[in-house]
Amino acid sequence: MQATGKEQYVEFGIETEQYAIRIQDIHEVIKIQEITPIPNMRDYVKGVINLRGRIVPVISLRSLFGLMDADYTKTSRIIVVHHQDEAIGIIVDYVNKVTTFSDIQLPPERVGGVTGRYFTGIGVSDNGLVGILQLDELLLYE
């Protein structure tokens, strides 16, 4: 994969793992707010929020990746992304920074305990490796 060095990403974390999403896919980052549960949804769909009059579904990246749920903290955030003309919130443990990667490698078949199809690549940074998420696969409700 070619290293662009120009494309910007928002880097965030779940426990000690680092992930990133292209900045142009992100609408905004907000603090955790009241989430209204919806019955009969998959475990990783936590419910919906009212974002200035717009109903936005919210998923937990922890649950989607098979990790134990944890209490929200003062650093927990909802990253609201645009996906197929829809806004979707993704709950993360913390947001780190806006960054670029000088080197992006193709993802392996598995990244930790998570399938490689959720990633477009692995960014190499000064602080280690960062999984760059593939929203089309990640937000594909099966």
Buried (B, 14 or more C-beta within 10 A) or exposed (E): EEBEEEBBBBBBBBEEBBBBBBEEBBBEBBEBEEBEEEEEBEEBBBBBBEBEEEEBBBBBBBBBBEBEEEEBEEBBBBBBBEBEEEBBBBBBBEBBEEBBBEBBBEBEEEBEEBEBBBBBBBBBBEEEEBBBBBBEEBBEEE
